[in-house]
Amino acid sequence: MPKDARTPTKFVRISAVVLFVILCIYAAVSVAGLGRFGTSVAGNVMKNYLLQGNVFAITAFAGMSVKIVMTFPLLIFLVAKLCFSYSA
């Protein structure tokens, strides 16, 4: 890897671009939820969809469930590792 590939300036620039992309994604989902459900949109847009017979809503709920189940152990392991490294 070139010596100048990792610099604080480049890190800040990449972080700003990534945060802007995430902001755009959240804004698009917010506008789509408002357009689809009007002012009765729930804080969690997924709660506005009925699960009976809606394959796309069921798939989205299942995907979110898998994501939560798979991410939780990673976060707990990281916290435990940090706690034990500082306590020793």
ChimeraX attribute file (.defattr): number of C-alpha atoms within 10 A of each C-alpha:
attribute: neighborCount
match mode: 1-to-1
recipient: residues
	/A:1	5
	/A:2	5
	/A:3	6
	/A:4	7
	/A:5	9
	/A:6	10
	/A:7	9
	/A:8	9
	/A:9	9
	/A:10	12
	/A:11	12
	/A:12	11
	/A:13	10
	/A:14	12
	/A:15	12
	/A:16	12
	/A:17	12
	/A:18	12
	/A:19	11
	/A:20	12
	/A:21	12
	/A:22	12
	/A:23	12
	/A:24	12
	/A:25	11
	/A:26	12
	/A:27	12
	/A:28	12
	/A:29	13
	/A:30	16
	/A:31	11
	/A:32	13
	/A:33	20
	/A:34	15
	/A:35	11
	/A:36	13
	/A:37	13
	/A:38	11
	/A:39	9
	/A:40	10
	/A:41	16
	/A:42	13
	/A:43	10
	/A:44	9
	/A:45	15
	/A:46	15
	/A:47	12
	/A:48	15
	/A:49	12
	/A:50	10
	/A:51	14
	/A:52	8
	/A:53	8
	/A:54	10
	/A:55	10
	/A:56	11
	/A:57	17
	/A:58	16
	/A:59	12
	/A:60	12
	/A:61	15
	/A:62	12
	/A:63	12
	/A:64	12
	/A:65	12
	/A:66	11
	/A:67	11
	/A:68	11
	/A:69	11
	/A:70	11
	/A:71	11
	/A:72	10
	/A:73	11
	/A:74	10
	/A:75	11
	/A:76	11
	/A:77	11
	/A:78	11
	/A:79	12
	/A:80	10
	/A:81	11
	/A:82	11
	/A:83	11
	/A:84	10
	/A:85	9
	/A:86	7
	/A:87	6
	/A:88	5
